[in-house]
């Protein structure tokens, strides 16, 4: 993951992301202050830019599509779980390969189109790249252990 740079992520966006998501993902890559969790939830339909969704209950981690995407990317990048053992060695530090492997897994798991999953995963990978993998992994681990619902 340390070999991934902005240019390889930009190329992955150009080649893998659906056309309507390319400007959004390029903005995420280039912006200095980008709220990945809020924008990820907007992208998955769990929040709106105006934040007018009225919650009638707490959204738990296991019920959130965006947090499931983040958890899947975390599993691939930050753990040595058996789920991605082969894919991890094949992908190495190739952004396109990482996005493709994780997106394919999510598409199958949630029965969504591969292009849709690709956009979600690309956004999560950009977040990890911008913070550095180790910092992102540490942040996600702390969120997973201490926060089982979404912040207000």
Secondary structure, DSSP 4 states (H G I P E B T S, - for coil): -TT--HHHHHHHHHHHS-HHHHHHHHHHHH-SS--HHHHHHHHTTSS-TT-----SS--BGGG-HHHHHHHHHHHHHH---GGGHHHHHHHTT-HHHHHHHHHHHHHHHHT--HHHHHHHHHHHHHHHHHH-HHHHHHHHHHHHHH-SB---
